[in-house]
Amino acid sequence: MATEVTRLREREGTVVRLAGRELRNPASLFAVFARELSFPGYFGHNWDALVDCLHDWHGHETAGQGLAVLIDDSDHLAEADFLGVFFSVLCEAGWKANLQLDADGVPHESWSPFPLHFVFLLTEVAPSAFAQGAASGADVDVGLVDGRLVATLAGIEWPGSAPVTP
């Protein structure tokens, strides 16, 4: 991962680190994302608004180069009752960012697609401990690939998506 972070920074992309212990409930999760990613003042502090603000990073000066959000000590989220919706929201934001879609799901001609990644860094919990919670999100497919849990959108509502294959 360190190599990928270095490469992203060399391409003038953005890497943001969040503390998992600060994300243990939706209210604090929304506040941390808003603060650390400089969301606009009208951010609604809800799941739909999180999707919108994450993929709306097109407007940031380094967005075209990519954004990686690293969540340190993600172990704190393993038992969160909102883990499924959180994974679903992150997958949807990434899908929209990569397809340059606006908040209404319509292609935005002046935006370029950009890589949007979310990495949950664990210290004590195995990646497989996240599998059931992550898979409980709407249209989220998860699988273990090389010892890492990978999540993606799957289903007919997400053109171009494909299930995770180890």
DSSP file with accessible surface (Angstrom, degrees, kcal/mol):
  #  RESIDUE AA STRUCTURE BP1 BP2  ACC     N-H-->O    O-->H-N    N-H-->O    O-->H-N    TCO  KAPPA ALPHA  PHI   PSI    X-CA   Y-CA   Z-CA
    1    1 A M     >        0   0  102      0, 0.0     4,-2.5     0, 0.0     5,-0.2   0.000 360.0 360.0 360.0 -36.7    0.0    0.0    0.0
    2    2 A A  H  >  +     0   0   72      1,-0.2     4,-2.4     2,-0.2     5,-0.2   0.892 360.0  52.2 -58.6 -37.6    2.9    2.4    0.8
    3    3 A T  H  > S+     0   0   91      1,-0.2     4,-2.5     2,-0.2    -1,-0.2   0.922 109.8  48.1 -64.7 -43.2    4.0    2.1   -2.9
    4    4 A E  H  > S+     0   0  104      2,-0.2     4,-2.4     1,-0.2    -2,-0.2   0.897 110.7  51.0 -65.8 -39.8    0.5    2.9   -4.2
    5    5 A V  H  X S+     0   0   14     -4,-2.5     4,-2.5     2,-0.2    -2,-0.2   0.935 110.7  49.3 -62.9 -43.3    0.2    5.9   -1.8
    6    6 A T  H  X S+     0   0   71     -4,-2.4     4,-2.4    -5,-0.2    -2,-0.2   0.934 110.9  49.9 -62.1 -44.4    3.6    7.2   -3.0
    7    7 A R  H  X S+     0   0  121     -4,-2.5     4,-1.4     2,-0.2    -1,-0.2   0.905 110.4  49.8 -60.9 -43.5    2.6    6.8   -6.7
    8    8 A L  H  <>S+     0   0   12     -4,-2.4     5,-3.0     1,-0.2     3,-0.3   0.935 111.7  48.0 -62.2 -44.2   -0.7    8.7   -6.1
    9    9 A R  H ><5S+     0   0  133     -4,-2.5     3,-1.7     1,-0.2    -2,-0.2   0.881 107.3  56.0 -65.1 -36.8    1.2   11.5   -4.4
   10   10 A E  H 3<5S+     0   0  145     -4,-2.4    -1,-0.2     1,-0.3    -2,-0.2   0.823 105.8  51.9 -64.0 -30.0    3.7   11.7   -7.2
   11   11 A R  T 3<5S-     0   0  116     -4,-1.4    -1,-0.3    -3,-0.3    -2,-0.2   0.252 124.9-108.1 -87.2  11.4    0.8   12.1   -9.7
   12   12 A E  T < 5S+     0   0  139     -3,-1.7    53,-0.2     1,-0.2    -3,-0.2   0.745  71.4 147.7  66.5  26.8   -0.4   15.0   -7.4
   13   13 A G      < -     0   0   12     -5,-3.0     2,-0.4    52,-0.3    54,-0.2  -0.244  47.6-107.1 -78.5 177.5   -3.3   13.0   -6.1
   14   14 A T  E     -a   67   0A  31     52,-2.5    54,-2.5    48,-0.2     2,-0.5  -0.916  24.5-168.7-115.9 135.1   -4.7   13.4   -2.6
   15   15 A V  E     -a   68   0A  21     -2,-0.4     2,-0.4    52,-0.2    54,-0.2  -0.993   8.4-173.7-120.6 125.1   -4.3   11.0    0.3
   16   16 A V  E     -a   69   0A  16     52,-2.7    54,-3.1    -2,-0.5     2,-0.5  -0.977   9.3-154.1-121.0 132.1   -6.4   11.6    3.4
   17   17 A R  E     -a   70   0A 116     -2,-0.4     2,-0.3    52,-0.2    54,-0.2  -0.917  11.3-172.2-108.4 131.5   -6.1    9.6    6.6
   18   18 A L  E     -a   71   0A   4     52,-3.0    54,-2.6    -2,-0.5     2,-0.6  -0.901  25.4-120.2-118.9 150.1   -9.0    9.2    9.0
   19   19 A A  E >   -a   72   0A  15     -2,-0.3     3,-1.8    52,-0.2     4,-0.3  -0.804  13.2-149.6 -92.4 119.1   -9.0    7.6   12.4
   20   20 A G  G >  S+     0   0    0     52,-3.0     3,-2.0    -2,-0.6    53,-0.2   0.846  95.2  64.6 -55.9 -33.6  -11.4    4.7   12.7
   21   21 A R  G >  S+     0   0  125      1,-0.3     3,-0.5    51,-0.2    -1,-0.3   0.751  99.3  54.5 -64.9 -20.3  -12.0    5.4   16.3
   22   22 A E  G <  S+     0   0   70     -3,-1.8    -1,-0.3     1,-0.2    10,-0.2   0.468 101.3  60.4 -88.5  -2.2  -13.6    8.7   15.3
   23   23 A L  G <   +     0   0    0     -3,-2.0    -1,-0.2    -4,-0.3    -2,-0.2   0.107  63.8 117.7-111.9  22.0  -16.0    6.9   12.9
   24   24 A R  S <  S+     0   0  138     -3,-0.5    -1,-0.1     4,-0.1    -2,-0.1   0.607  79.1  29.3 -73.4 -11.7  -17.9    4.7   15.4
   25   25 A N  S  > S-     0   0   78     -3,-0.2     4,-2.5     1,-0.1     5,-0.2  -0.980  86.2-111.3-142.8 155.5  -21.3    6.3   14.8
   26   26 A P  H  > S+     0   0   42      0, 0.0     4,-2.9     0, 0.0     5,-0.3   0.888 112.6  55.6 -55.7 -41.3  -22.8    8.0   11.8
   27   27 A A  H  > S+     0   0   71      1,-0.2     4,-2.0     2,-0.2     5,-0.1   0.936 113.6  39.5 -60.6 -46.2  -22.9   11.5   13.3
   28   28 A S  H  > S+     0   0   35      2,-0.2     4,-2.6     1,-0.2    -1,-0.2   0.879 113.2  56.6 -72.2 -33.6  -19.1   11.5   14.0
   29   29 A L  H  X S+     0   0    0     -4,-2.5     4,-2.5     2,-0.2     5,-0.2   0.950 109.1  45.9 -59.6 -48.3  -18.4    9.7   10.7
   30   30 A F  H  X S+     0   0   13     -4,-2.9     4,-2.5     1,-0.2    -1,-0.2   0.914 113.1  50.4 -61.8 -41.7  -20.1   12.5    8.8
   31   31 A A  H  X S+     0   0   44     -4,-2.0     4,-2.5    -5,-0.3    -1,-0.2   0.914 111.9  46.9 -64.2 -42.3  -18.4   15.2   10.8
   32   32 A V  H  X S+     0   0    5     -4,-2.6     4,-3.0   -10,-0.2     5,-0.3   0.938 113.2  47.6 -67.2 -46.4  -14.9   13.7   10.3
   33   33 A F  H  X S+     0   0    0     -4,-2.5     4,-2.2    -5,-0.2     6,-0.3   0.934 113.4  49.0 -59.7 -44.7  -15.4   13.2    6.5
   34   34 A A  H  <>S+     0   0   17     -4,-2.5     5,-1.9    -5,-0.2     4,-0.4   0.930 116.4  42.4 -61.0 -44.4  -16.7   16.8    6.2
   35   35 A R  H ><5S+     0   0  132     -4,-2.5     3,-0.8    -5,-0.2    -2,-0.2   0.957 119.0  41.0 -68.1 -49.9  -13.8   18.2    8.2
   36   36 A E  H 3<5S+     0   0   81     -4,-3.0    -1,-0.2     1,-0.2    -2,-0.2   0.761 121.9  40.1 -76.5 -25.4  -11.0   16.2    6.7
   37   37 A L  T 3<5S-     0   0    1     -4,-2.2    -1,-0.2    -5,-0.3    -2,-0.2   0.295 106.2-122.7-105.6   8.6  -12.2   16.3    3.1
   38   38 A S  T < 5 -     0   0   88     -3,-0.8    -3,-0.2    -4,-0.4    -4,-0.1   0.907  38.1-169.3  53.4  49.6  -13.3   20.0    3.3
   39   39 A F      < -     0   0   20     -5,-1.9    -1,-0.1    -6,-0.3    15,-0.0  -0.327  30.0 -93.2 -64.5 153.7  -16.9   19.3    2.3
   40   40 A P    >   -     0   0   48      0, 0.0     3,-2.2     0, 0.0    -1,-0.1  -0.235  35.7-106.2 -66.5 159.4  -19.0   22.4    1.5
   41   41 A G  T 3  S+     0   0   89      1,-0.3    -2,-0.1    -3,-0.1    -7,-0.0   0.738 116.8  63.4 -59.3 -24.0  -21.0   24.0    4.3
   42   42 A Y  T 3   +     0   0  182      2,-0.0    -1,-0.3     3,-0.0    -3,-0.0   0.429  68.6 135.7 -84.7   3.6  -24.3   22.7    2.8
   43   43 A F    <   -     0   0   12     -3,-2.2     7,-0.1     1,-0.2     6,-0.0  -0.318  51.6-144.5 -52.5 126.9  -23.2   19.0    3.4
   44   44 A G        -     0   0   41      2,-0.1    -1,-0.2     1,-0.1     3,-0.1   0.403  20.3-127.4 -83.3   1.6  -26.3   17.4    4.8
   45   45 A H  S    S+     0   0   97      1,-0.2     2,-0.3   -15,-0.1   -15,-0.1   0.911  73.0 104.8  51.6  49.0  -24.6   15.0    7.3
   46   46 A N  S  > S-     0   0   71    -16,-0.1     4,-2.0     1,-0.1    -1,-0.2  -0.912  86.2 -96.2-146.6 172.6  -26.5   11.9    5.9
   47   47 A W  H  > S+     0   0   53     -2,-0.3     4,-2.1     1,-0.2     5,-0.2   0.902 120.7  49.4 -63.0 -43.9  -25.6    8.9    3.7
   48   48 A D  H  > S+     0   0  117      1,-0.2     4,-2.3     2,-0.2    -1,-0.2   0.914 111.6  49.6 -62.4 -41.5  -26.9   10.5    0.4
   49   49 A A  H  > S+     0   0   13      2,-0.2     4,-2.8     1,-0.2     5,-0.2   0.863 107.0  55.9 -66.2 -33.8  -25.0   13.7    1.1
   50   50 A L  H  X S+     0   0    0     -4,-2.0     4,-2.4     2,-0.2     5,-0.2   0.941 108.1  47.8 -63.8 -45.4  -21.8   11.7    1.8
   51   51 A V  H  X S+     0   0    2     -4,-2.1     4,-2.3     1,-0.2     5,-0.3   0.954 113.5  48.6 -56.7 -49.6  -22.1   10.0   -1.7
   52   52 A D  H  X S+     0   0   52     -4,-2.3     4,-1.6     1,-0.2    -2,-0.2   0.923 113.7  44.2 -59.7 -47.7  -22.7   13.3   -3.3
   53   53 A C  H  < S+     0   0    9     -4,-2.8    -1,-0.2     2,-0.2    -2,-0.2   0.859 112.0  53.6 -70.7 -32.3  -19.8   15.1   -1.7
   54   54 A L  H >< S+     0   0    0     -4,-2.4     3,-1.0    -5,-0.2    -1,-0.2   0.943 115.6  37.1 -67.6 -46.8  -17.3   12.2   -2.2
   55   55 A H  H >< S+     0   0    0     -4,-2.3     3,-0.8     1,-0.2    -1,-0.2   0.738 104.7  71.0 -81.4 -14.7  -17.9   11.9   -5.9
   56   56 A D  G ><  +     0   0   47     -4,-1.6     3,-1.7    -5,-0.3    -1,-0.2   0.402  64.6 104.1 -78.0   8.7  -18.2   15.7   -6.3
   57   57 A W  G X   +     0   0   14     -3,-1.0     3,-1.7     1,-0.3     6,-0.3   0.565  50.8  95.7 -65.7  -3.3  -14.5   15.9   -5.6
   58   58 A H  G <  S+     0   0   22     -3,-0.8    -1,-0.3     1,-0.3     6,-0.2   0.854  78.5  57.5 -52.6 -34.2  -14.3   16.5   -9.4
   59   59 A G  G <  S+     0   0   66     -3,-1.7    -1,-0.3     4,-0.1    -2,-0.2   0.648  84.0  99.2 -76.6 -14.3  -14.2   20.2   -8.6
   60   60 A H  S X  S-     0   0   54     -3,-1.7     3,-1.5    -4,-0.2     4,-0.5  -0.473  83.8-119.2 -73.8 147.2  -11.1   19.9   -6.3
   61   61 A E  T 3  S+     0   0  173      1,-0.3     3,-0.2    -2,-0.1    -1,-0.1   0.771 112.1  35.8 -61.3 -25.9   -7.9   20.9   -8.0
   62   62 A T  T >> S+     0   0   31      1,-0.1     3,-1.6     2,-0.1     4,-0.6   0.419  87.1 101.8-106.6   4.9   -6.3   17.5   -7.5
   63   63 A A  G X4 S+     0   0    0     -3,-1.5     3,-1.5    -6,-0.3    -2,-0.1   0.860  73.9  60.9 -59.7 -38.6   -9.4   15.4   -8.0
   64   64 A G  G 34 S+     0   0   42     -4,-0.5    -1,-0.3     1,-0.3    -2,-0.1   0.740 102.9  53.8 -61.4 -19.4   -8.4   14.4  -11.6
   65   65 A Q  G <4 S-     0   0   86     -3,-1.6    -1,-0.3   -53,-0.2   -52,-0.3   0.586 120.1 -98.4 -90.9 -13.9   -5.3   12.8  -10.2
   66   66 A G    <<  -     0   0    0     -3,-1.5   -52,-2.5    -4,-0.6     2,-0.4  -0.201  24.1-122.2 115.0 156.1   -7.2   10.6   -7.7
   67   67 A L  E     -ab  14 116A   0     48,-2.4    50,-2.6   -54,-0.2     2,-0.5  -0.998  16.6-170.7-136.2 129.9   -8.2   10.5   -4.1
   68   68 A A  E     -ab  15 117A   9    -54,-2.5   -52,-2.7    -2,-0.4     2,-0.6  -0.994   6.3-161.6-121.3 126.6   -7.4    7.7   -1.6
   69   69 A V  E     -ab  16 118A   0     48,-2.8    50,-2.7    -2,-0.5     2,-0.5  -0.950   9.3-164.6-108.1 114.1   -9.1    7.8    1.8
   70   70 A L  E     -ab  17 119A   1    -54,-3.1   -52,-3.0    -2,-0.6     2,-0.8  -0.892   5.2-156.8-101.4 127.3   -7.2    5.6    4.3
   71   71 A I  E >   -ab  18 120A   0     48,-3.4    50,-2.8    -2,-0.5     3,-0.6  -0.883  12.4-153.9-108.7 102.4   -9.0    4.6    7.5
   72   72 A D  E 3  S+a   19   0A  42    -54,-2.6   -52,-3.0    -2,-0.8   -51,-0.2  -0.414  74.7  13.5 -71.8 151.4   -6.5    3.8   10.2
   73   73 A D  T >  S+     0   0   54    -54,-0.2     3,-1.6   -53,-0.2    -1,-0.2   0.897  71.1 168.7  49.1  48.4   -7.6    1.4   13.0
   74   74 A S  G X   +     0   0    0     47,-2.9     3,-2.8    -3,-0.6     4,-0.4   0.610  54.6  94.0 -66.8  -8.6  -10.7    0.3   11.1
   75   75 A D  G >  S+     0   0   25     46,-0.4     3,-1.4     1,-0.3     4,-0.4   0.826  72.8  68.9 -51.2 -32.5  -11.1   -2.5   13.7
   76   76 A H  G <  S+     0   0   78     -3,-1.6    -1,-0.3     1,-0.3     3,-0.2   0.680  98.8  49.9 -62.6 -16.5  -13.4    0.0   15.5
   77   77 A L  G X  S+     0   0    0     -3,-2.8     3,-1.7     1,-0.1    -1,-0.3   0.519  79.4  97.0 -99.8  -7.5  -15.9   -0.4   12.7
   78   78 A A  T <  S+     0   0   13     -3,-1.4    55,-0.2    -4,-0.4    -1,-0.1   0.834  94.9  33.3 -55.9 -35.6  -16.0   -4.2   12.5
   79   79 A E  T 3  S+     0   0  176     -4,-0.4    -1,-0.3    -3,-0.2    -2,-0.1   0.330  85.9 132.8-103.7   8.1  -19.2   -4.4   14.7
   80   80 A A    X   -     0   0   21     -3,-1.7     3,-1.5     1,-0.2     4,-0.3  -0.377  54.7-142.2 -64.6 133.2  -20.8   -1.2   13.5
   81   81 A D  T 3  S+     0   0  157      1,-0.3     3,-0.2     2,-0.1     4,-0.2   0.661 101.4  53.3 -71.3 -12.1  -24.5   -1.7   12.7
   82   82 A F  T 3> S+     0   0   14      1,-0.2     4,-2.5     2,-0.1    -1,-0.3   0.312  74.6 107.7-101.9   8.8  -24.1    0.8    9.8
   83   83 A L  H <> S+     0   0    2     -3,-1.5     4,-2.7     1,-0.2     5,-0.2   0.896  77.0  51.9 -57.9 -41.8  -21.2   -1.0    8.2
   84   84 A G  H  > S+     0   0    2     -4,-0.3     4,-2.4    -3,-0.2    -1,-0.2   0.935 112.2  43.8 -62.1 -46.6  -23.2   -2.3    5.3
   85   85 A V  H  > S+     0   0   58      2,-0.2     4,-2.7    -4,-0.2    -1,-0.2   0.893 112.2  54.8 -67.9 -35.4  -24.7    1.1    4.3
   86   86 A F  H  X S+     0   0    0     -4,-2.5     4,-2.5     2,-0.2    -2,-0.2   0.952 110.2  45.2 -61.5 -48.2  -21.2    2.7    4.8
   87   87 A F  H  X S+     0   0   19     -4,-2.7     4,-2.7     1,-0.2     5,-0.2   0.920 112.8  51.6 -61.8 -42.3  -19.7    0.2    2.3
   88   88 A S  H  X S+     0   0   13     -4,-2.4     4,-2.5    -5,-0.2    -2,-0.2   0.928 110.3  48.7 -61.0 -43.5  -22.5    0.7   -0.1
   89   89 A V  H  X S+     0   0    8     -4,-2.7     4,-2.6     2,-0.2    -2,-0.2   0.925 112.3  48.0 -63.3 -45.0  -22.1    4.5    0.1
   90   90 A L  H  X S+     0   0    7     -4,-2.5     4,-2.2     1,-0.2    -2,-0.2   0.920 112.6  48.7 -64.8 -40.8  -18.4    4.3   -0.5
   91   91 A C  H  X S+     0   0   20     -4,-2.7     4,-2.4    -5,-0.2    -2,-0.2   0.917 112.0  49.0 -64.7 -42.1  -18.8    1.9   -3.5
   92   92 A E  H  X S+     0   0   41     -4,-2.5     4,-2.6    -5,-0.2     5,-0.2   0.919 110.2  50.9 -64.4 -42.9  -21.5    4.1   -5.0
   93   93 A A  H  X S+     0   0    0     -4,-2.6     4,-2.5     1,-0.2    -1,-0.2   0.928 112.0  47.6 -60.8 -43.7  -19.3    7.2   -4.6
   94   94 A G  H  X S+     0   0    8     -4,-2.2     4,-2.5     2,-0.2    -2,-0.2   0.912 110.6  51.5 -64.0 -41.4  -16.4    5.4   -6.3
   95   95 A W  H  X S+     0   0   49     -4,-2.4     4,-1.3     1,-0.2    -2,-0.2   0.942 113.1  44.8 -61.1 -46.4  -18.6    4.2   -9.2
   96   96 A K  H  <>S+     0   0   19     -4,-2.6     5,-2.3     1,-0.2     4,-0.3   0.895 112.5  51.5 -66.5 -40.3  -20.0    7.7   -9.8
   97   97 A A  H ><5S+     0   0    0     -4,-2.5    17,-1.3    -5,-0.2     3,-1.0   0.921 110.3  48.7 -63.3 -42.4  -16.5    9.3   -9.6
   98   98 A N  H 3<5S+     0   0   78     -4,-2.5    -1,-0.2    15,-0.2    -2,-0.2   0.762 116.6  42.3 -70.8 -23.1  -15.1    6.8  -12.1
   99   99 A L  T 3<5S-     0   0   80     -4,-1.3    -1,-0.2    -5,-0.2    -2,-0.2   0.287 108.4-123.4-105.0   9.0  -17.9    7.4  -14.5
  100  100 A Q  T < 5 +     0   0   54     -3,-1.0     8,-2.4    -4,-0.3     2,-0.3   0.855  52.3 163.6  52.3  43.7  -18.0   11.2  -14.0
  101  101 A L  B   < -C  107   0B  14     -5,-2.3    -1,-0.2     6,-0.2    -2,-0.1  -0.683  32.0-132.6 -91.7 145.3  -21.6   11.3  -13.0
  102  102 A D    >   -     0   0   35      4,-2.7     3,-2.5    -2,-0.3    -1,-0.1  -0.198  44.0 -80.4 -83.6-177.0  -23.2   14.2  -11.2
  103  103 A A  T 3  S+     0   0   37      1,-0.3    -1,-0.1     2,-0.1   -51,-0.1   0.755 132.3  52.7 -59.5 -24.0  -25.4   13.9   -8.1
  104  104 A D  T 3  S-     0   0  140      2,-0.2    -1,-0.3   -52,-0.0    -3,-0.0   0.385 120.0-107.4 -92.2   3.1  -28.4   12.9  -10.2
  105  105 A G  S <  S+     0   0   33     -3,-2.5    -2,-0.1     1,-0.3    -4,-0.0   0.653  77.2 133.7  81.7  15.4  -26.5   10.1  -12.0
  106  106 A V        -     0   0   79      1,-0.1    -4,-2.7    -4,-0.0    -1,-0.3  -0.823  66.0-102.0 -99.7 135.9  -26.2   12.1  -15.3
  107  107 A P  B     -C  101   0B  84      0, 0.0     2,-0.7     0, 0.0    -6,-0.2  -0.293  31.1-145.5 -56.6 135.2  -22.8   12.3  -17.1
  108  108 A H    >   -     0   0   55     -8,-2.4     3,-1.5     1,-0.1    -3,-0.0  -0.918   4.3-156.7-108.3 110.7  -21.2   15.6  -16.5
  109  109 A E  T 3  S+     0   0  190     -2,-0.7    -1,-0.1     1,-0.3    -8,-0.0   0.757  88.1  51.2 -63.7 -29.1  -19.3   16.7  -19.6
  110  110 A S  T 3  S+     0   0   93    -10,-0.1     2,-0.4     2,-0.1    -1,-0.3   0.504  95.9  84.2 -90.9  -0.5  -16.8   19.0  -17.9
  111  111 A W    <   -     0   0   51     -3,-1.5    -3,-0.1   -11,-0.2   -52,-0.1  -0.820  67.2-146.2-100.6 140.3  -15.7   16.5  -15.3
  112  112 A S        -     0   0   80     -2,-0.4   -12,-0.1   -54,-0.2   -13,-0.1  -0.791  29.7-104.6 -96.7 146.1  -13.1   13.9  -15.9
  113  113 A P        -     0   0   63      0, 0.0   -15,-0.2     0, 0.0   -16,-0.1  -0.329  41.9-167.5 -61.9 150.7  -13.4   10.6  -14.2
  114  114 A F        -     0   0    1    -17,-1.3     2,-0.3   -20,-0.2   -14,-0.1  -0.998  26.3-104.3-143.0 147.3  -11.0   10.1  -11.3
  115  115 A P        -     0   0   39      0, 0.0   -48,-2.4     0, 0.0     2,-0.5  -0.530  35.0-173.9 -69.4 131.2   -9.9    7.2   -9.2
  116  116 A L  E     +b   67   0A   9     -2,-0.3     2,-0.4   -50,-0.2   -48,-0.2  -0.978   8.3 178.1-130.2 113.8  -11.6    7.2   -5.7
  117  117 A H  E     -b   68   0A 105    -50,-2.6   -48,-2.8    -2,-0.5     2,-0.4  -0.924  18.0-162.9-122.6 146.9  -10.3    4.5   -3.3
  118  118 A F  E     -b   69   0A  39     -2,-0.4     2,-0.5   -50,-0.2   -48,-0.2  -0.997  10.3-170.8-127.9 126.9  -11.2    3.7    0.3
  119  119 A V  E     -b   70   0A  47    -50,-2.7   -48,-3.4    -2,-0.4     2,-0.7  -0.977  11.5-154.5-124.4 122.4   -8.8    1.5    2.3
  120  120 A F  E     -b   71   0A  40     -2,-0.5     2,-0.6   -50,-0.2   -48,-0.2  -0.868  14.3-156.1 -96.1 112.5   -9.7    0.1    5.7
  121  121 A L        -     0   0   40    -50,-2.8   -47,-2.9    -2,-0.7   -46,-0.4  -0.814  10.5-162.8 -95.5 123.4   -6.5   -0.5    7.6
  122  122 A L        -     0   0   49     -2,-0.6   -50,-0.0   -49,-0.2     4,-0.0  -0.785  21.2-179.5-108.5 147.5   -6.8   -3.1   10.3
  123  123 A T  S    S+     0   0   95     -2,-0.3    -1,-0.1     3,-0.1     3,-0.0   0.718  85.3   0.5-111.6 -34.9   -4.5   -3.8   13.3
  124  124 A E  S    S+     0   0  178      2,-0.1     2,-0.3     1,-0.1    -2,-0.1   0.636 109.0  82.0-126.8 -29.2   -6.1   -6.8   15.1
  125  125 A V  S    S-     0   0   43      1,-0.1   -51,-0.1     2,-0.0   -50,-0.1  -0.652  76.5-121.0 -87.1 138.7   -9.3   -7.8   13.2
  126  126 A A    >   -     0   0   52     -2,-0.3     3,-2.0     1,-0.1     4,-0.4  -0.477  21.9-118.6 -74.3 147.1   -9.0  -10.1   10.2
  127  127 A P  G >  S+     0   0   42      0, 0.0     3,-2.0     0, 0.0     4,-0.5   0.853 113.1  65.7 -53.9 -34.0  -10.4   -8.7    6.9
  128  128 A S  G >> S+     0   0   68      1,-0.3     3,-1.0     2,-0.2     4,-0.5   0.770  86.6  70.6 -62.5 -21.8  -12.9  -11.6    6.9
  129  129 A A  G <4 S+     0   0   47     -3,-2.0     4,-0.4     1,-0.3    -1,-0.3   0.735  98.7  49.8 -66.6 -20.0  -14.5  -10.1   10.0
  130  130 A F  G <> S+     0   0    5     -3,-2.0     4,-2.9    -4,-0.4     5,-0.3   0.604  88.1  88.2 -88.1 -16.3  -15.8   -7.3    7.8
  131  131 A A  H <> S+     0   0   28     -3,-1.0     4,-2.5    -4,-0.5     5,-0.2   0.918  89.3  41.6 -55.8 -52.3  -17.3   -9.6    5.1
  132  132 A Q  H  X S+     0   0  173     -4,-0.5     4,-0.9     2,-0.2    -1,-0.2   0.943 118.5  45.4 -65.3 -45.3  -20.8  -10.1    6.5
  133  133 A G  H >4 S+     0   0   23     -4,-0.4     3,-0.6     1,-0.2     4,-0.2   0.928 115.7  46.5 -63.7 -43.5  -21.3   -6.5    7.6
  134  134 A A  H >< S+     0   0    0     -4,-2.9     3,-1.6     1,-0.2    -1,-0.2   0.912 109.6  54.0 -65.8 -40.8  -20.0   -5.1    4.3
  135  135 A A  H 3< S+     0   0   45     -4,-2.5     5,-0.3    -5,-0.3    -1,-0.2   0.666  92.6  73.2 -70.6 -13.1  -22.0   -7.5    2.3
  136  136 A S  T << S+     0   0   87     -4,-0.9    -1,-0.3    -3,-0.6    -2,-0.2   0.605  77.4 102.6 -77.8  -6.6  -25.2   -6.4    4.1
  137  137 A G  S X  S-     0   0    9     -3,-1.6     3,-1.6    -4,-0.2   -52,-0.2  -0.390  91.6 -85.0 -73.4 152.1  -25.0   -3.1    2.1
  138  138 A A  T 3  S-     0   0   65      1,-0.3    -1,-0.1    -2,-0.1     3,-0.1  -0.374 106.9 -10.4 -60.7 125.1  -27.3   -2.6   -0.9
  139  139 A D  T 3  S+     0   0   62      1,-0.2    15,-2.5    -2,-0.1     2,-0.5   0.724  96.9 144.2  60.0  26.4  -25.9   -4.2   -4.1
  140  140 A V  E <   -D  153   0C  16     -3,-1.6     2,-0.4    -5,-0.3    13,-0.2  -0.847  31.1-167.1-100.9 130.2  -22.5   -4.7   -2.5
  141  141 A D  E     -D  152   0C  49     11,-3.3    11,-2.3    -2,-0.5     2,-0.3  -0.949  10.0-172.4-112.2 133.7  -20.5   -7.8   -3.4
  142  142 A V  E     +D  151   0C  29     -2,-0.4     2,-0.3     9,-0.2     9,-0.2  -0.911  10.1 163.7-126.0 155.2  -17.5   -8.7   -1.3
  143  143 A G  E     -D  150   0C  17      7,-1.8     7,-3.0    -2,-0.3     2,-0.6  -0.975  38.9-108.7-162.4 155.1  -14.7  -11.3   -1.6
  144  144 A L  E     +D  149   0C  82     -2,-0.3     2,-0.5     5,-0.2     5,-0.2  -0.826  35.7 179.3 -90.4 123.4  -11.3  -12.1   -0.1
  145  145 A V  E >  S-D  148   0C  29      3,-3.3     3,-1.9    -2,-0.6    -2,-0.1  -0.985  71.6 -20.1-127.7 115.9   -8.5  -11.5   -2.7
  146  146 A D  T 3  S-     0   0  145     -2,-0.5    -1,-0.1     1,-0.3     3,-0.1   0.884 128.6 -51.0  53.4  40.7   -4.9  -12.1   -1.6
  147  147 A G  T 3  S+     0   0   56      1,-0.2     2,-0.4   -21,-0.0    -1,-0.3   0.507 119.1 108.6  79.0   3.3   -5.9  -11.8    2.0
  148  148 A R  E <  S-D  145   0C 155     -3,-1.9    -3,-3.3   -21,-0.1     2,-0.5  -0.903  70.5-124.1-113.6 143.9   -7.7   -8.5    1.5
  149  149 A L  E     -D  144   0C  36     -2,-0.4     2,-0.4    -5,-0.2    -5,-0.2  -0.734  29.5-166.8 -84.1 125.4  -11.5   -7.9    1.6
  150  150 A V  E     -D  143   0C  53     -7,-3.0    -7,-1.8    -2,-0.5     2,-0.4  -0.954   2.7-168.1-116.0 132.9  -12.5   -6.3   -1.7
  151  151 A A  E     +D  142   0C  28     -2,-0.4     2,-0.3    -9,-0.2    -9,-0.2  -0.951  13.3 159.4-122.7 142.4  -16.0   -4.7   -2.1
  152  152 A T  E     -D  141   0C  46    -11,-2.3   -11,-3.3    -2,-0.4     2,-0.2  -0.968  42.4 -94.9-150.6 162.8  -17.7   -3.5   -5.2
  153  153 A L  E     -D  140   0C   3     -2,-0.3     9,-0.5   -13,-0.2     2,-0.3  -0.589  42.4-179.0 -77.8 146.4  -21.2   -2.8   -6.5
  154  154 A A        +     0   0   21    -15,-2.5     2,-0.2    -2,-0.2     3,-0.1  -0.993  29.0  68.3-145.5 146.1  -22.9   -5.6   -8.3
  155  155 A G  S >  S-     0   0   43     -2,-0.3     3,-1.7     3,-0.2     6,-0.3  -0.503  86.8 -71.8 128.6 167.1  -26.3   -5.8  -10.0
  156  156 A I  T 3  S+     0   0  172      1,-0.3    -1,-0.1    -2,-0.2     5,-0.0   0.716 120.6  66.4 -68.5 -20.6  -28.2   -4.5  -12.9
  157  157 A E  T 3  S+     0   0  137      1,-0.2    -1,-0.3    -3,-0.1    -2,-0.1   0.616  96.7  60.2 -74.9 -10.6  -28.6   -1.0  -11.4
  158  158 A W  S X  S-     0   0   27     -3,-1.7     3,-2.2     3,-0.1    -1,-0.2  -0.730  81.6-151.8-121.4  80.9  -24.8   -0.5  -11.7
  159  159 A P  T 3  S+     0   0   88      0, 0.0     3,-0.1     0, 0.0    -3,-0.1  -0.224  81.4  18.4 -54.9 136.2  -23.7   -0.8  -15.4
  160  160 A G  T 3  S+     0   0   86      1,-0.3     2,-0.1    -4,-0.0    -4,-0.1   0.336  94.6 127.0  85.9  -7.8  -20.2   -2.0  -15.8
  161  161 A S    <   -     0   0   31     -3,-2.2    -1,-0.3    -6,-0.3    -6,-0.2  -0.462  36.9-172.0 -80.5 157.8  -20.0   -3.4  -12.3
  162  162 A A        -     0   0   59     -9,-0.5   -21,-0.1    -2,-0.1     3,-0.1  -0.993  28.5 -96.8-147.7 148.3  -18.9   -7.0  -11.8
  163  163 A P        -     0   0   83      0, 0.0     2,-0.3     0, 0.0   -10,-0.1  -0.266  49.9 -94.5 -62.1 155.5  -18.8   -9.3   -8.8
  164  164 A V        -     0   0   25    -12,-0.1   -22,-0.1   -14,-0.1   -20,-0.1  -0.537  42.0-166.3 -69.8 131.2  -15.5   -9.7   -7.0
  165  165 A T              0   0  113     -2,-0.3   -22,-0.1   -22,-0.1   -20,-0.0  -0.987 360.0 360.0-124.5 122.3  -13.6  -12.7   -8.2
  166  166 A P              0   0  135      0, 0.0   -21,-0.1     0, 0.0   -22,-0.0  -0.212 360.0 360.0 -69.3 360.0  -10.6  -14.0   -6.3
